[in-house]
Every structure is written in structure tokens, then in C-alpha cells.
Amino acid sequence: MKQSNLFTKTTKETPRDEVSKNATLLQRAGFIYKEMAGVYDLLPLGLRVFDKIVNIIREEMNVLGGEEVVLSSLQNKETWEPTDQWDDEKVAVWFKTNLKNGTELGLALTHEAALTKLVKDFVNSYRDLPRYIYQFQTKFRNEARARSGLMRLREFVMKDLYSFCKDQAEHEAFYAQAKIAYTNIFKKLGLGEVTYLTYASGGFFAKYSHEFQTVLETGEDTIYVSEEKKIAINKEVYNDEVLKQLGLTKKELVEKRAVEVGNIFTLGTRFSEALGLLYLAENGDRKPVVMGSYGIGPARVMGTIVELLADDKGIVWPENIAPFKVHLLELNSTDQEVKNKATELYNNLINNNIEVLFDDRANLSNGEKFAEADLIGCPWRMVISEKTLKENKVELKSRVSDKTELMTDKEVLSKFKQ
């Protein structure tokens, strides 16, 4: 993409109403636009990153045998009343509205009950199970205090997968596979070294659930980490009983601040019994389906990556989710030879399927282009200038290094085609 065609612009100004690093940098770099507190639009650069995160998650869900759907955001209260989740005193974050005929509706904050109701029409026998159904879908939560940029939103896309199994043993086998899939996801997203499988409260559904917590100084949660065993305990369930169960001692645990980037938990038969999702077992008995829930918020992951990896110059994207692999800068843009050479290299990169953002703008100084490149955070910066032209080379620099290297066009193409 030519940067001259990008309708968004970077800014040096820090948004006055933001305190989080992720919201500040993503707005300054032109990745997101703030509609209101807790509500952000994804701009072209932001959408490219978001889609790549989604695709990494989707690949792992498909490996698990997941089938993708999209459920409606508008929800009938009758769907949620059987599980006692419509009452505002018990679930205080509903956004609710009324149709013109007076029918009360809610904007979905989650989809366990809705999908359970749907699956009733398709699961009747043990032969229909197990099923693993997931979606990327917009949720709405009326948070009292939306803060921390993309980390806590009132409107956001969630990947939620729900498992439907014949019994607890079948559920536990899938649950173990889901742990592996989530671990793979966070490795691919560049968070693997600092993200821990964390024991947390199971709420209404089970004794424990599992969170995936990324160590972050600005995180909202406190966890106790065993770096050797690569597991952690959330402060809310940190007690002697849990330590004994996990074979841990207080001496080996380190207290850290962290942010939850994913969660998996057992639902048991709460929803299936309440909504009548039963199946005919081999012995002829009618049994409730055993369920599980598995969530990741792609935008929350995006914000976490910015919080964790950004430096004093701007955003630093992992290569596999960056908006573009290469940021090509054309310097001294009044020189026609420089312009021709930069355009030639840009076309060669495009023709070799190398993602490139080409700063072809003529109205910016060299210093401004360098600063913008650092702020946007693509993994590699290439420079074409009068100086490089004389040597018939391209200047190449990693976003995380101060070292530059001069390479021929052929060497550059060979490096990035691998």
C-alpha cells in the first residue's frame, strides 16, 4: 500500500482522555479511532493486525475440530431467564432495549444460552456428539468504568468456542486439547514466554477455571507464578489447598501483575439442564450434554501486545501480525531517480507477495518519515535515498535494532521471500 493513499494520519499529540499506553499509541499511529469510552473503531492498519490475530486463533480452533458460526447479537430474554442470567441484579452489564411492539431484548454479552438453545435442534443422539462450535462475534457489556483502551471495552469482538460432550470424560479430553491450542496461540502471537496457564475461580460452574495471564506491569490482576512449571495461581484462589493440589510451595512462586488474555472453563450441565439440551445415550437414557466455554478477545490481545512490546519510539509488532512486514521509505522525494528506484522496489516487493507500506509522500521531512515508521512499528524498515542510490543498494533496518545494513534488491527479495 502507498502511504499517500492511506486516509488516516499519524499524530504527535497524545489523546487527552487516555491513560493507557495501548490506546495512546494505537490512536497516534492511526490504528484505531475512539468513538466514546470503551468503544473504538478499527482503521485500515488496525484491521490488518486484528484480522491476522483472528486468523491465528481460527487456525487453532479448526485444528481442534471447531465449526465456525455467527450468532445474532439481539437476544430474547426468554433464552436467558432459565439460567437466571437476565436479572440485572445478578448480571449487571446487560445493554437492553425494546422493539416498537414493546418486546424486551438484550444485546448479547455472551452466547452460552443462545447456542445451547440452537444446538437443541441439531443434537438428539449420542451419535451427534461431541460438537465444538465457535464464532468471532460482537459482544456488548455495560461496564461501569471502561478503561485501559482495548483492554476493557463496552463493545468488542470475542472468539467464543463452546464444547458439547456426552460425558465428563469426553469433556476433559477436549479441555486438555484446548489448553494446548491456547498455548500455541499465544506462542504464535509472541506472548508465549510471558503468558501462564493460571488457576482461577470456576464461579458457578466448577471449582476452578483456567485463565491465560500475560505478565504486564499495568495488568489488573495479581498472579503467583511458578516459572519452572509454567503455571500460575490467581490471587482470588491463592490458598494452601490449591498449592497442595498443584504440588506447589510458596517459596517457588513469584508475585506478578498480569492481564488475562484468554480463559477456558467447564460449564457442566448448567445450561443443558436449564434449557433442555438432552441426548439419547446408547443405553436408551436421556442425559444432559456436558459443556465447556473457551474465550479470547482479539482486540484485548492486540492491546496487550502494544502494552508489552512498545518502546519509547512507538509500537513494535511481532512479524506475523504486523500490518505490513516492510515499511519502505522514499527519502529526498524531489529527486526523480530516487522516486523511480523506490517505486521499482515497491513493485518488486508487491510482485513477490511481500507486504509493504510505501511512504511515497513528498511533503514530509526525512526525520518525520523515520519517526512515523517507528511509531507505526512494522518489523523492517527499508530506505531508498540519494546515498543508497549511489551504491545501488537498499538500507535495511529491524525495528528492534539500531544497526543498518546495505543490501542489493536481489538480496532483499531473497531475504523476505523465505
Sequence and secondary structure as in RCSB ss.txt:
>XXXX:A:sequence
MKQSNLFTKTTKETPRDEVSKNATLLQRAGFIYKEMAGVYDLLPLGLRVFDKIVNIIREEMNVLGGEEVVLSSLQ
NKETWEPTDQWDDEKVAVWFKTNLKNGTELGLALTHEAALTKLVKDFVNSYRDLPRYIYQFQTKFRNEARARSGL
MRLREFVMKDLYSFCKDQAEHEAFYAQAKIAYTNIFKKLGLGEVTYLTYASGGFFAKYSHEFQTVLETGEDTIYV
SEEKKIAINKEVYNDEVLKQLGLTKKELVEKRAVEVGNIFTLGTRFSEALGLLYLAENGDRKPVVMGSYGIGPAR
VMGTIVELLADDKGIVWPENIAPFKVHLLELNSTDQEVKNKATELYNNLINNNIEVLFDDRANLSNGEKFAEADL
IGCPWRMVISEKTLKENKVELKSRVSDKTELMTDKEVLSKFKQ
>XXXX:A:secstr
 BGGG      SS  TT  SHHHHHHHHTTSEEEEETTEEEE HHHHHHHHHHHHHHHHHHHHTT EE    SEE
EHHHHGGGT   TTTSTT EEEE TT  EEEE S  HHHHHHHHTTT  BGGG  EEEEEEEEEE   SS  TGG
GS SEEEEEEEEEEESSHHHHHHHHHHHHHHHHHHHHHTT GGGEEEEEEE TTT SEEEEEEEE TT SEEEEE
ETTTTEEEEGGG SHHHHHHHT  GGG EEEEEEEEEEEEEEETHHHHHHT EEE TTS EEE EEEEEEE HHH
HHHHHHHHH BTTB    TTTSS SEEEEE STT HHHHHHHHHHHHHHHHTT  EEEE  SSS HHHHHHHHHH
HT SEEEEE HHHHHTT EEEEETT S EEEE HHHHHHHHH 
